[in-house]
Amino acid sequence: MLLTYILSEPDFFALAQVNTPVKGKGKTLKRLRVQQIFGALALILTGAFMFTTRGNEWIACLTIAAILELYTAFRIPQEEEKERA
C-alpha cells in the first residue's frame, strides 16, 4: 500500500504537467516544455530507483529532475510574458 502511494504521487504531478497546454508557440517555449516533461518523468523514475537499486543512484536522478523542474518553473513564465509583450 505504501509503495503504491509513494509511486502514485509523482504520477499525478507528471500527468498534470504533461496535460497542461502550452500557452505559446515559440521554439524556446516548446523546448522548455519538453524539458519540464522530461523532469517530471525523471521524478517518477527516481521513485522506482529508490526501491529497486542498492546504491544511491536515485540521488543523481532526483538531482537532475529537481534542476530541470526548477529551471523550467522560472523560465516558462518569463517566455510566456515575452510572447505576450
N, C-alpha and C positions, 0 to 999 in steps of 0.2 A: 504494500500500500504506500509506504513512504517513498519507495523508488518511483512509483508511478506519479506521485505528487511532485517530486523533485524534477523529473523529466518532463512533466506536462506544463509547468510554469513557464520555462523558456519557450516552449512550443507556442503558447498563446502570444507571447511577446513577439516571436518571429512571425507568426501568422498575421498579427496586427501590422507589422512593418511591411510585410510583403503585399498585403491587401490595401494599404494606404495609397491612394492615387498620387501621381506626380503632378504638381501644380504648374510646372513649366515645361518648355520644350527644348531648352538649351542642352548642348552637349555636356557641359560641365555638370548640370543638374542631373542628367541621366547617369553620368559616371559616378557621382556621389550616391545616387540611389542604389546602383549595383554594389558599391562598397558597403552601404548600410545593410543590404540584404545578406551579403557575404558575412558581415559581422554578426548578424542575428543567427545565421546558420552555424557559425563558429561557436556561438554560445551554446547551442544545442549539442554540438559535438563535444564541447567541454563537459557538459553534464554526463555524457556517455563515458568519456575518458576518466572521469573521477571514479567510476566504479569498475572499469574494465582494465585499467593499467596499474601496474605495480609501483611505478615511479611517480615522478612529479611532472609528467609530460602535459598534464591538463593545465598546469600553471602557465606554460608557454602559450597554449591555445587561448586561455582566458585573457592573458595579457594582450594578445593580438586582437581578439574580439573587442576588448574594452577600448583599446586605442582607436579602432575603426569606428565604433559606436560613438565615442566622444568626439572624434573629428567630424563625423558627418552630422552629429547633433548641432554643432555650431555652424558648419559650412552650408548646409542646406537652407536654413532660413536666410543667410546672407545672400545666397544666389537667387532665391525667390524674390527677395527685396530688390536686387539689381534688375531682375527682369521686369518687375512692376514699374520701376522708375524710367 
